[in-house]
C-alpha cells in the first residue's frame, strides 16, 4: 500500500508540474529530443549498440541451440529455424543505416 501511495503521489506531482510547464515547455523538450536524435554521434552510437545487440542475439541463439541439442520447444525451434533461413551473411534487415 505504501508503494501505491508513493506512486500515486509521484504521478500527481508530475501531472501538476507538467500542467504548469504547459505546451511551450513541451515543444521545447520535443525540439531538444529531436536535435539529440539527429546528432550524428548519437546515431552512430545507436547503430553500434544495434550491431552489438544483433551479434549477441545471434551468439545466444547459436549457444542455446547447441546446448539444448535439439530439445527446444516446437514454437521456439520453428522461430530459430526461420531466423537462420532468412539470415544471409552481412545482411542487415533491421532498418538501420550508417548515415
C-alpha positions, 0 to 999 in steps of 0.5 A, spaced: 500 500 500 505 504 501 508 503 494 501 505 491 501 511 495 508 513 493 506 512 486 500 515 486 503 521 489 509 521 484 504 521 478 500 527 481 506 531 482 508 530 475 501 531 472 501 538 476 508 540 474 507 538 467 500 542 467 504 548 469 510 547 464 504 547 459 505 546 451 511 551 450 515 547 455 513 541 451 515 543 444 521 545 447 523 538 450 520 535 443 525 540 439 531 538 444 529 530 443 529 531 436 536 535 435 539 529 440 536 524 435 539 527 429 546 528 432 550 524 428 554 521 434 548 519 437 546 515 431 552 512 430 552 510 437 545 507 436 547 503 430 553 500 434 549 498 440 544 495 434 550 491 431 552 489 438 545 487 440 544 483 433 551 479 434 549 477 441 542 475 439 545 471 434 551 468 439 545 466 444 541 463 439 547 459 436 549 457 444 542 455 446 541 451 440 547 447 441 546 446 448 539 444 448 541 439 442 535 439 439 530 439 445 527 446 444 520 447 444 516 446 437 514 454 437 521 456 439 525 451 434 520 453 428 522 461 430 530 459 430 529 455 424 526 461 420 531 466 423 537 462 420 533 461 413 532 468 412 539 470 415 544 471 409 551 473 411 552 481 412 545 482 411 542 487 415 534 487 415 533 491 421 532 498 418 538 501 420 543 505 416 550 508 417 548 515 415 
